[in-house]
Amino acid sequence: EEEEEEEEEEEEEEEEVDFTPVFVHARRLFNEHEVLENVELKWKDCQAEELTKFLVDQMGFSEDRVKSNIEKLQKAMKKNSKPQMRMDSFFKVKENPNSAKIAAKRKAAKEAEGAKKKKG
């Protein structure tokens, strides 16, 4: 009898379930996720055969649609294979045609202010 009671107690302990709500676990997945550091990403050409095998054979996608989209992907890769331009290459600093006039006005205003302070 004692053995049976011990077995029942062990089973009850094993049956205890975590009653934490599902949203708490979901939040924990987002807030306390695994982070990899020092990761280096490199863009390579599409592996068309492997991708087609995976999408068509394993995932059940249409072979024609997969092939047409792989072709689009390859065209886009060729088109964008050159390195991305820096933001400052789009903008050029132009000299203001009125900059000389504006500088002269500022200088005159400062001189006028300086003269007022000396008088007052």
The first five atom37 places (N, CA, C, CB, O) and aatype in JSON, in Angstrom:
{
  "aatype": [6, 6, 6, 6, 6, 6, 6, 6, 6, 6, 6, 6, 6, 6, 6, 6, 19, 3, 13, 16, 14, 19, 13, 19, 8, 0, 1, 1, 10, 13, 2, 6, 8, 6, 19, 10, 6, 2, 19, 6, 10, 11, 17, 11, 3, 4, 5, 0, 6, 6, 10, 16, 11, 13, 10, 19, 3, 5, 12, 7, 13, 15, 6, 3, 1, 19, 11, 15, 2, 9, 6, 11, 10, 5, 11, 0, 12, 11, 11, 2, 15, 11, 14, 5, 12, 1, 12, 3, 15, 13, 13, 11, 19, 11, 6, 2, 14, 2, 15, 0, 11, 9, 0, 0, 11, 1, 11, 0, 0, 11, 6, 0, 6, 7, 0, 11, 11, 11, 11, 7],
  "atom_mask": [
    [1, 1, 1, 1, 1],
    [1, 1, 1, 1, 1],
    [1, 1, 1, 1, 1],
    [1, 1, 1, 1, 1],
    [1, 1, 1, 1, 1],
    [1, 1, 1, 1, 1],
    [1, 1, 1, 1, 1],
    [1, 1, 1, 1, 1],
    [1, 1, 1, 1, 1],
    [1, 1, 1, 1, 1],
    [1, 1, 1, 1, 1],
    [1, 1, 1, 1, 1],
    [1, 1, 1, 1, 1],
    [1, 1, 1, 1, 1],
    [1, 1, 1, 1, 1],
    [1, 1, 1, 1, 1],
    [1, 1, 1, 1, 1],
    [1, 1, 1, 1, 1],
    [1, 1, 1, 1, 1],
    [1, 1, 1, 1, 1],
    [1, 1, 1, 1, 1],
    [1, 1, 1, 1, 1],
    [1, 1, 1, 1, 1],
    [1, 1, 1, 1, 1],
    [1, 1, 1, 1, 1],
    [1, 1, 1, 1, 1],
    [1, 1, 1, 1, 1],
    [1, 1, 1, 1, 1],
    [1, 1, 1, 1, 1],
    [1, 1, 1, 1, 1],
    [1, 1, 1, 1, 1],
    [1, 1, 1, 1, 1],
    [1, 1, 1, 1, 1],
    [1, 1, 1, 1, 1],
    [1, 1, 1, 1, 1],
    [1, 1, 1, 1, 1],
    [1, 1, 1, 1, 1],
    [1, 1, 1, 1, 1],
    [1, 1, 1, 1, 1],
    [1, 1, 1, 1, 1],
    [1, 1, 1, 1, 1],
    [1, 1, 1, 1, 1],
    [1, 1, 1, 1, 1],
    [1, 1, 1, 1, 1],
    [1, 1, 1, 1, 1],
    [1, 1, 1, 1, 1],
    [1, 1, 1, 1, 1],
    [1, 1, 1, 1, 1],
    [1, 1, 1, 1, 1],
    [1, 1, 1, 1, 1],
    [1, 1, 1, 1, 1],
    [1, 1, 1, 1, 1],
    [1, 1, 1, 1, 1],
    [1, 1, 1, 1, 1],
    [1, 1, 1, 1, 1],
    [1, 1, 1, 1, 1],
    [1, 1, 1, 1, 1],
    [1, 1, 1, 1, 1],
    [1, 1, 1, 1, 1],
    [1, 1, 1, 0, 1],
    [1, 1, 1, 1, 1],
    [1, 1, 1, 1, 1],
    [1, 1, 1, 1, 1],
    [1, 1, 1, 1, 1],
    [1, 1, 1, 1, 1],
    [1, 1, 1, 1, 1],
    [1, 1, 1, 1, 1],
    [1, 1, 1, 1, 1],
    [1, 1, 1, 1, 1],
    [1, 1, 1, 1, 1],
    [1, 1, 1, 1, 1],
    [1, 1, 1, 1, 1],
    [1, 1, 1, 1, 1],
    [1, 1, 1, 1, 1],
    [1, 1, 1, 1, 1],
    [1, 1, 1, 1, 1],
    [1, 1, 1, 1, 1],
    [1, 1, 1, 1, 1],
    [1, 1, 1, 1, 1],
    [1, 1, 1, 1, 1],
    [1, 1, 1, 1, 1],
    [1, 1, 1, 1, 1],
    [1, 1, 1, 1, 1],
    [1, 1, 1, 1, 1],
    [1, 1, 1, 1, 1],
    [1, 1, 1, 1, 1],
    [1, 1, 1, 1, 1],
    [1, 1, 1, 1, 1],
    [1, 1, 1, 1, 1],
    [1, 1, 1, 1, 1],
    [1, 1, 1, 1, 1],
    [1, 1, 1, 1, 1],
    [1, 1, 1, 1, 1],
    [1, 1, 1, 1, 1],
    [1, 1, 1, 1, 1],
    [1, 1, 1, 1, 1],
    [1, 1, 1, 1, 1],
    [1, 1, 1, 1, 1],
    [1, 1, 1, 1, 1],
    [1, 1, 1, 1, 1],
    [1, 1, 1, 1, 1],
    [1, 1, 1, 1, 1],
    [1, 1, 1, 1, 1],
    [1, 1, 1, 1, 1],
    [1, 1, 1, 1, 1],
    [1, 1, 1, 1, 1],
    [1, 1, 1, 1, 1],
    [1, 1, 1, 1, 1],
    [1, 1, 1, 1, 1],
    [1, 1, 1, 1, 1],
    [1, 1, 1, 1, 1],
    [1, 1, 1, 1, 1],
    [1, 1, 1, 1, 1],
    [1, 1, 1, 0, 1],
    [1, 1, 1, 1, 1],
    [1, 1, 1, 1, 1],
    [1, 1, 1, 1, 1],
    [1, 1, 1, 1, 1],
    [1, 1, 1, 1, 1],
    [1, 1, 1, 0, 1]
  ],
  "atom_positions": [
    [[0.81, -1.19, 0.0], [0.0, 0.0, 0.0], [0.86, 1.26, 0.0], [-0.93, -0.01, 1.19], [0.56, 2.24, -0.69]],
    [[1.91, 1.22, 0.76], [2.78, 2.39, 0.85], [3.41, 2.68, -0.51], [3.88, 2.17, 1.91], [3.57, 3.84, -0.9]],
    [[3.77, 1.64, -1.22], [4.37, 1.8, -2.54], [3.37, 2.44, -3.5], [4.86, 0.45, -3.09], [3.74, 3.3, -4.3]],
    [[2.12, 2.02, -3.42], [1.09, 2.57, -4.28], [0.88, 4.05, -3.99], [-0.22, 1.79, -4.11], [0.71, 4.85, -4.91]],
    [[0.88, 4.41, -2.72], [0.7, 5.81, -2.33], [1.87, 6.66, -2.83], [0.56, 5.94, -0.79], [1.67, 7.78, -3.3]],
    [[3.07, 6.13, -2.72], [4.24, 6.85, -3.19], [4.18, 7.06, -4.71], [5.53, 6.09, -2.81], [4.52, 8.13, -5.2]],
    [[3.74, 6.03, -5.43], [3.62, 6.14, -6.87], [2.57, 7.17, -7.26], [3.28, 4.78, -7.47], [2.77, 7.94, -8.2]],
    [[1.45, 7.19, -6.53], [0.4, 8.16, -6.8], [0.9, 9.58, -6.55], [-0.83, 7.87, -5.94], [0.59, 10.49, -7.33]],
    [[1.65, 9.79, -5.49], [2.21, 11.11, -5.18], [3.17, 11.55, -6.28], [2.93, 11.1, -3.8], [3.17, 12.71, -6.69]],
    [[4.0, 10.63, -6.75], [4.94, 10.94, -7.82], [4.2, 11.31, -9.09], [5.88, 9.76, -8.08], [4.59, 12.25, -9.79]],
    [[3.12, 10.58, -9.4], [2.33, 10.88, -10.6], [1.67, 12.25, -10.48], [1.27, 9.79, -10.82], [1.61, 12.98, -11.47]],
    [[1.18, 12.59, -9.31], [0.54, 13.89, -9.1], [1.55, 15.02, -9.29], [-0.09, 13.97, -7.7], [1.23, 16.05, -9.87]],
    [[2.77, 14.81, -8.8], [3.81, 15.83, -8.96], [4.15, 16.01, -10.44], [5.08, 15.44, -8.16], [4.36, 17.14, -10.89]],
    [[4.2, 14.93, -11.18], [4.51, 15.01, -12.6], [3.39, 15.68, -13.39], [4.77, 13.62, -13.16], [3.64, 16.35, -14.39]],
    [[2.14, 15.49, -12.93], [0.99, 16.03, -13.63], [0.82, 17.53, -13.44], [-0.25, 15.33, -13.18], [0.05, 18.16, -14.17]],
    [[1.52, 18.11, -12.48], [1.39, 19.56, -12.25], [1.8, 20.29, -13.53], [2.26, 20.02, -11.04], [2.88, 20.07, -14.08]],
    [[0.92, 21.16, -13.97], [1.12, 21.85, -15.25], [1.33, 23.33, -14.97], [-0.09, 21.63, -16.21], [0.78, 23.89, -14.03]],
    [[2.14, 23.94, -15.82], [2.38, 25.37, -15.72], [1.14, 26.1, -16.23], [3.66, 25.8, -16.52], [0.8, 25.98, -17.41]],
    [[0.47, 26.85, -15.37], [-0.75, 27.55, -15.74], [-0.51, 28.99, -16.14], [-1.73, 27.51, -14.62], [-1.39, 29.84, -16.01]],
    [[0.69, 29.29, -16.63], [1.0, 30.63, -17.09], [0.24, 30.86, -18.4], [2.55, 30.82, -17.29], [0.26, 30.0, -19.28]],
    [[-0.43, 32.02, -18.54], [-1.18, 32.28, -19.77], [-0.28, 32.26, -21.01], [-1.89, 33.63, -19.68], [0.91, 32.56, -20.93]],
    [[-0.86, 31.92, -22.12], [-0.12, 31.78, -23.38], [0.5, 33.11, -23.8], [-1.05, 31.25, -24.49], [1.61, 33.13, -24.32]],
    [[-0.21, 34.22, -23.58], [0.32, 35.51, -24.02], [1.6, 35.86, -23.28], [-0.71, 36.61, -23.82], [2.44, 36.59, -23.81]],
    [[1.76, 35.35, -22.05], [3.0, 35.62, -21.31], [4.16, 34.91, -22.0], [2.88, 35.15, -19.82], [5.25, 35.47, -22.12]],
    [[3.93, 33.68, -22.44], [4.98, 32.96, -23.17], [5.3, 33.64, -24.5], [4.55, 31.49, -23.42], [6.46, 33.74, -24.89]],
    [[4.26, 34.12, -25.18], [4.47, 34.82, -26.46], [5.27, 36.09, -26.25], [3.12, 35.15, -27.13], [6.19, 36.38, -27.01]],
    [[4.92, 36.84, -25.22], [5.66, 38.07, -24.92], [7.11, 37.75, -24.59], [5.02, 38.83, -23.74], [8.02, 38.48, -25.01]],
    [[7.34, 36.67, -23.86], [8.7, 36.27, -23.51], [9.5, 35.93, -24.76], [8.68, 35.07, -22.54], [10.7, 36.21, -24.83]],
    [[8.85, 35.31, -25.75], [9.54, 35.0, -27.01], [10.06, 36.25, -27.7], [8.61, 34.24, -27.96], [11.15, 36.25, -28.25]],
    [[9.27, 37.33, -27.66], [9.67, 38.57, -28.32], [10.67, 39.37, -27.49], [8.46, 39.42, -28.61], [11.62, 39.92, -28.03]],
    [[10.46, 39.43, -26.19], [11.29, 40.29, -25.35], [12.59, 39.64, -24.9], [10.52, 40.71, -24.15], [13.57, 40.34, -24.65]],
    [[12.62, 38.33, -24.8], [13.8, 37.64, -24.3], [14.3, 36.62, -25.31], [13.5, 36.95, -22.97], [14.63, 35.49, -24.96]],
    [[14.35, 37.05, -26.57], [14.76, 36.13, -27.63], [16.27, 35.97, -27.68], [14.25, 36.61, -28.97], [17.02, 36.76, -27.11]],
    [[16.69, 34.94, -28.36], [18.11, 34.65, -28.52], [18.71, 35.65, -29.49], [18.32, 33.19, -29.02], [18.12, 35.94, -30.53]],
    [[19.88, 36.18, -29.17], [20.53, 37.19, -29.99], [21.9, 36.69, -30.42], [20.64, 38.54, -29.24], [22.71, 36.26, -29.59]],
    [[22.15, 36.75, -31.72], [23.47, 36.39, -32.23], [24.25, 37.67, -32.49], [23.35, 35.53, -33.54], [23.74, 38.61, -33.11]],
    [[25.47, 37.7, -32.02], [26.3, 38.89, -32.22], [27.39, 38.57, -33.24], [26.92, 39.37, -30.88], [27.71, 37.41, -33.49]],
    [[27.95, 39.62, -33.82], [29.02, 39.5, -34.81], [28.58, 38.63, -36.0], [30.27, 38.91, -34.17], [29.29, 37.71, -36.4]],
    [[27.41, 38.94, -36.55], [26.9, 38.21, -37.71], [27.23, 39.01, -38.95], [25.37, 37.96, -37.59], [27.01, 40.22, -39.0]],
    [[27.74, 38.34, -39.95], [28.1, 39.0, -41.2], [27.2, 38.45, -42.3], [29.61, 38.78, -41.54], [27.2, 37.26, -42.59]],
    [[26.43, 39.34, -42.93], [25.51, 38.92, -43.98], [26.11, 39.23, -45.34], [24.14, 39.62, -43.83], [26.64, 40.32, -45.57]],
    [[26.02, 38.27, -46.24], [26.52, 38.45, -47.6], [25.45, 38.0, -48.57], [27.86, 37.67, -47.83], [24.88, 36.92, -48.42]],
    [[25.17, 38.83, -49.56], [24.2, 38.47, -50.59], [24.88, 37.64, -51.64], [23.56, 39.73, -51.23], [25.94, 38.0, -52.15]],
    [[24.28, 36.51, -51.96], [24.81, 35.62, -52.99], [23.73, 35.39, -54.04], [25.3, 34.27, -52.37], [22.56, 35.71, -53.82]],
    [[24.14, 34.84, -55.17], [23.18, 34.51, -56.21], [22.21, 33.45, -55.69], [23.9, 34.0, -57.48], [22.53, 32.65, -54.82]],
    [[21.02, 33.48, -56.24], [19.96, 32.54, -55.87], [20.37, 31.12, -56.25], [18.62, 32.93, -56.55], [20.9, 30.89, -57.34]],
    [[20.12, 30.18, -55.38], [20.37, 28.77, -55.68], [19.06, 28.2, -56.23], [20.86, 27.97, -54.39], [18.25, 27.64, -55.49]],
    [[18.88, 28.36, -57.53], [17.59, 28.08, -58.18], [17.15, 26.63, -58.02], [17.67, 28.42, -59.64], [15.98, 26.38, -57.72]],
    [[18.04, 25.69, -58.22], [17.65, 24.28, -58.14], [17.19, 23.9, -56.74], [18.82, 23.38, -58.57], [16.15, 23.27, -56.56]],
    [[17.98, 24.28, -55.74], [17.64, 23.94, -54.36], [16.35, 24.61, -53.93], [18.78, 24.33, -53.41], [15.52, 24.02, -53.24]],
    [[16.2, 25.87, -54.33], [14.99, 26.61, -53.98], [13.76, 25.99, -54.64], [15.12, 28.08, -54.39], [12.71, 25.87, -54.01]],
    [[13.9, 25.59, -55.9], [12.78, 24.96, -56.6], [12.42, 23.62, -55.94], [13.13, 24.74, -58.09], [11.24, 23.34, -55.72]],
    [[13.42, 22.81, -55.62], [13.16, 21.53, -54.96], [12.41, 21.74, -53.65], [14.47, 20.77, -54.7], [11.43, 21.06, -53.36]],
    [[12.88, 22.69, -52.87], [12.27, 22.95, -51.57], [10.82, 23.42, -51.73], [13.08, 23.98, -50.79], [9.91, 22.86, -51.11]],
    [[10.61, 24.43, -52.55], [9.28, 25.02, -52.68], [8.29, 24.1, -53.38], [9.37, 26.32, -53.42], [7.12, 24.03, -52.98]],
    [[8.73, 23.41, -54.41], [7.81, 22.57, -55.18], [7.61, 21.21, -54.51], [8.33, 22.38, -56.62], [6.48, 20.81, -54.24]],
    [[8.71, 20.51, -54.25], [8.61, 19.14, -53.73], [8.16, 19.09, -52.27], [9.94, 18.45, -53.86], [7.29, 18.29, -51.91]],
    [[8.75, 19.94, -51.43], [8.45, 19.85, -50.01], [7.26, 20.71, -49.58], [9.66, 20.25, -49.21], [6.49, 20.3, -48.71]],
    [[7.12, 21.89, -50.17], [6.08, 22.8, -49.71], [4.84, 22.84, -50.61], [6.65, 24.18, -49.6], [3.82, 23.42, -50.23]],
    [[4.91, 22.22, -51.78], [3.74, 22.08, -52.63], [3.38, 23.3, -53.47], [0.0, 0.0, 0.0], [2.22, 23.45, -53.86]],
    [[4.34, 24.17, -53.76], [4.06, 25.33, -54.6], [4.03, 24.91, -56.08], [5.12, 26.43, -54.38], [4.56, 23.86, -56.44]],
    [[3.41, 25.73, -56.92], [3.34, 25.48, -58.35], [4.72, 25.7, -58.97], [2.28, 26.39, -59.02], [5.36, 26.73, -58.74]],
    [[5.17, 24.74, -59.77], [6.5, 24.81, -60.36], [6.64, 26.01, -61.31], [6.82, 23.52, -61.11], [7.68, 26.67, -61.32]],
    [[5.59, 26.29, -62.1], [5.65, 27.41, -63.04], [5.79, 28.73, -62.3], [4.4, 27.42, -63.94], [6.6, 29.58, -62.69]],
    [[5.02, 28.91, -61.26], [5.07, 30.17, -60.51], [6.43, 30.33, -59.81], [3.93, 30.22, -59.47], [6.97, 31.43, -59.76]],
    [[6.96, 29.24, -59.28], [8.25, 29.29, -58.62], [9.33, 29.69, -59.61], [8.59, 27.94, -57.96], [10.16, 30.54, -59.32]],
    [[9.33, 29.08, -60.79], [10.36, 29.38, -61.79], [10.27, 30.83, -62.26], [10.22, 28.44, -62.99], [11.3, 31.49, -62.41]],
    [[9.05, 31.33, -62.48], [8.92, 32.72, -62.94], [9.4, 33.7, -61.87], [7.46, 33.03, -63.31], [10.02, 34.71, -62.18]],
    [[9.12, 33.39, -60.62], [9.57, 34.28, -59.55], [11.07, 34.18, -59.31], [8.83, 33.97, -58.26], [11.7, 35.17, -58.93]],
    [[11.64, 33.03, -59.51], [13.1, 32.89, -59.4], [13.78, 33.71, -60.5], [13.53, 31.39, -59.49], [14.8, 34.35, -60.25]],
    [[13.2, 33.71, -61.71], [13.75, 34.52, -62.8], [13.69, 36.0, -62.43], [12.98, 34.27, -64.11], [14.65, 36.74, -62.68]],
    [[12.58, 36.45, -61.85], [12.46, 37.85, -61.42], [13.52, 38.17, -60.37], [11.05, 38.13, -60.85], [14.13, 39.23, -60.4]],
    [[13.72, 37.24, -59.45], [14.71, 37.43, -58.39], [16.11, 37.55, -58.97], [14.66, 36.28, -57.39], [16.9, 38.4, -58.54]],
    [[16.42, 36.71, -59.95], [17.75, 36.74, -60.57], [17.96, 38.04, -61.35], [17.94, 35.53, -61.49], [19.06, 38.6, -61.33]],
    [[16.92, 38.52, -62.05], [17.04, 39.79, -62.77], [17.27, 40.95, -61.82], [15.78, 40.06, -63.61], [18.09, 41.83, -62.08]],
    [[16.55, 40.94, -60.72], [16.71, 42.01, -59.72], [18.09, 41.97, -59.1], [15.64, 41.89, -58.63], [18.67, 43.02, -58.82]],
    [[18.63, 40.77, -58.9], [19.97, 40.64, -58.32], [21.02, 41.19, -59.27], [20.27, 39.16, -57.99], [21.97, 41.85, -58.84]],
    [[20.86, 40.91, -60.57], [21.82, 41.43, -61.56], [21.73, 42.95, -61.64], [21.56, 40.81, -62.95], [22.74, 43.64, -61.73]],
    [[20.53, 43.46, -61.59], [20.31, 44.9, -61.7], [20.91, 45.64, -60.51], [18.81, 45.2, -61.82], [21.45, 46.74, -60.66]],
    [[20.81, 45.06, -59.33], [21.26, 45.72, -58.1], [22.57, 45.16, -57.58], [20.21, 45.6, -57.03], [22.87, 45.3, -56.39]],
    [[23.36, 44.55, -58.44], [24.6, 43.93, -57.97], [25.67, 44.95, -57.6], [25.13, 43.01, -59.03], [26.58, 44.63, -56.83]],
    [[25.57, 46.16, -58.12], [26.55, 47.17, -57.75], [26.26, 47.64, -56.33], [26.54, 48.37, -58.75], [25.11, 47.57, -55.88]],
    [[27.27, 48.12, -55.62], [27.04, 48.54, -54.23], [26.1, 49.74, -54.15], [28.36, 48.89, -53.56], [26.03, 50.56, -55.06]],
    [[25.41, 49.81, -53.06], [24.44, 50.88, -52.85], [25.17, 52.21, -52.68], [23.55, 50.59, -51.63], [26.21, 52.28, -52.02]],
    [[24.61, 53.26, -53.28], [25.23, 54.58, -53.21], [24.96, 55.21, -51.85], [24.72, 55.5, -54.34], [23.95, 54.92, -51.21]],
    [[25.86, 56.05, -51.44], [25.69, 56.76, -50.17], [24.66, 57.86, -50.35], [27.03, 57.36, -49.68], [24.45, 58.36, -51.46]],
    [[24.01, 58.23, -49.27], [22.96, 59.23, -49.31], [23.49, 60.58, -49.77], [22.31, 59.36, -47.94], [22.82, 61.29, -50.52]],
    [[24.7, 60.95, -49.34], [25.23, 62.26, -49.71], [25.58, 62.37, -51.19], [26.45, 62.57, -48.88], [25.79, 63.48, -51.69]],
    [[25.65, 61.24, -51.89], [25.94, 61.32, -53.32], [24.74, 61.83, -54.12], [26.36, 59.94, -53.85], [24.9, 62.24, -55.27]],
    [[23.55, 61.83, -53.53], [22.36, 62.33, -54.21], [22.24, 63.85, -54.12], [21.12, 61.68, -53.62], [21.54, 64.46, -54.92]],
    [[22.9, 64.44, -53.15], [22.75, 65.87, -52.9], [24.1, 66.56, -53.08], [22.19, 66.13, -51.49], [25.13, 66.07, -52.61]],
    [[24.07, 67.69, -53.75], [25.29, 68.47, -53.92], [25.07, 69.84, -53.3], [25.69, 68.59, -55.43], [23.99, 70.42, -53.42]],
    [[26.1, 70.33, -52.65], [25.98, 71.64, -52.01], [26.15, 72.7, -53.08], [27.03, 71.81, -50.88], [27.16, 72.76, -53.78]],
    [[25.15, 73.54, -53.19], [25.22, 74.64, -54.15], [25.47, 75.92, -53.38], [23.92, 74.74, -55.01], [24.96, 76.11, -52.28]],
    [[26.24, 76.77, -53.97], [26.47, 78.07, -53.35], [25.26, 78.95, -53.61], [27.78, 78.73, -53.89], [24.73, 79.0, -54.72]],
    [[24.84, 79.63, -52.59], [23.71, 80.53, -52.71], [24.14, 81.73, -53.54], [23.19, 80.98, -51.3], [25.15, 82.37, -53.23]],
    [[23.4, 82.05, -54.6], [23.81, 83.19, -55.44], [23.77, 84.53, -54.68], [22.91, 83.27, -56.68], [24.45, 85.48, -55.06]],
    [[22.98, 84.59, -53.64], [22.87, 85.83, -52.87], [23.72, 85.8, -51.6], [21.42, 86.08, -52.5], [23.56, 86.65, -50.74]],
    [[24.63, 84.84, -51.48], [25.39, 84.7, -50.25], [26.26, 85.93, -49.96], [26.26, 83.46, -50.33], [26.42, 86.29, -48.79]],
    [[26.8, 86.56, -50.98], [27.62, 87.75, -50.75], [26.77, 88.87, -50.17], [28.3, 88.2, -52.07], [27.2, 89.56, -49.25]],
    [[25.57, 89.07, -50.71], [24.67, 90.12, -50.22], [24.25, 89.84, -48.78], [23.42, 90.23, -51.12], [24.24, 90.74, -47.94]],
    [[23.92, 88.59, -48.5], [23.47, 88.21, -47.15], [24.6, 88.42, -46.15], [22.99, 86.74, -47.13], [24.37, 88.93, -45.05]],
    [[25.82, 88.03, -46.51], [26.96, 88.21, -45.62], [27.21, 89.69, -45.36], [28.22, 87.55, -46.22], [27.53, 90.08, -44.24]],
    [[27.07, 90.52, -46.39], [27.27, 91.96, -46.22], [26.21, 92.53, -45.28], [27.23, 92.68, -47.57], [26.53, 93.37, -44.44]],
    [[24.96, 92.11, -45.41], [23.88, 92.59, -44.54], [24.15, 92.2, -43.09], [22.52, 92.04, -45.0], [23.97, 93.01, -42.19]],
    [[24.59, 90.95, -42.86], [24.89, 90.5, -41.5], [26.02, 91.32, -40.89], [25.26, 89.01, -41.49], [25.97, 91.72, -39.72]],
    [[27.02, 91.57, -41.69], [28.16, 92.34, -41.21], [27.72, 93.76, -40.85], [29.28, 92.38, -42.27], [28.12, 94.29, -39.81]],
    [[26.9, 94.36, -41.7], [26.4, 95.71, -41.44], [25.53, 95.73, -40.18], [25.6, 96.23, -42.66], [25.6, 96.68, -39.4]],
    [[24.71, 94.71, -39.99], [23.84, 94.64, -38.81], [24.68, 94.51, -37.54], [22.84, 93.46, -38.92], [24.36, 95.13, -36.52]],
    [[25.74, 93.72, -37.58], [26.6, 93.58, -36.41], [27.32, 94.88, -36.1], [27.63, 92.46, -36.63], [27.45, 95.27, -34.94]],
    [[27.77, 95.55, -37.13], [28.45, 96.83, -36.92], [27.49, 97.86, -36.34], [29.05, 97.35, -38.24], [27.86, 98.65, -35.48]],
    [[26.25, 97.84, -36.83], [25.25, 98.78, -36.31], [24.95, 98.47, -34.85], [23.95, 98.72, -37.14], [24.8, 99.39, -34.04]],
    [[24.87, 97.21, -34.5], [24.63, 96.83, -33.11], [25.78, 97.26, -32.22], [24.41, 95.31, -32.99], [25.59, 97.78, -31.12]],
    [[26.99, 97.03, -32.73], [28.18, 97.44, -31.96], [28.22, 98.94, -31.75], [0.0, 0.0, 0.0], [28.62, 99.4, -30.69]],
    [[27.81, 99.7, -32.74], [27.8, 101.18, -32.62], [26.74, 101.61, -31.61], [27.53, 101.86, -34.02], [26.98, 102.53, -30.83]],
    [[25.59, 100.98, -31.58], [24.53, 101.31, -30.62], [24.99, 101.03, -29.2], [23.24, 100.53, -30.94], [24.7, 101.81, -28.3]],
    [[25.69, 99.92, -29.0], [26.15, 99.57, -27.65], [27.18, 100.58, -27.15], [26.74, 98.16, -27.63], [27.21, 100.9, -25.97]],
    [[28.01, 101.06, -28.05], [29.02, 102.05, -27.67], [28.37, 103.37, -27.3], [30.02, 102.26, -28.79], [28.82, 104.05, -26.38]],
    [[27.3, 103.73, -28.02], [26.6, 105.01, -27.76], [25.78, 104.89, -26.47], [25.68, 105.4, -28.96], [25.77, 105.82, -25.66]],
    [[25.12, 103.79, -26.29], [24.17, 103.65, -25.2], [24.74, 103.08, -24.01], [0.0, 0.0, 0.0], [24.04, 102.91, -23.01]]
  ]
}
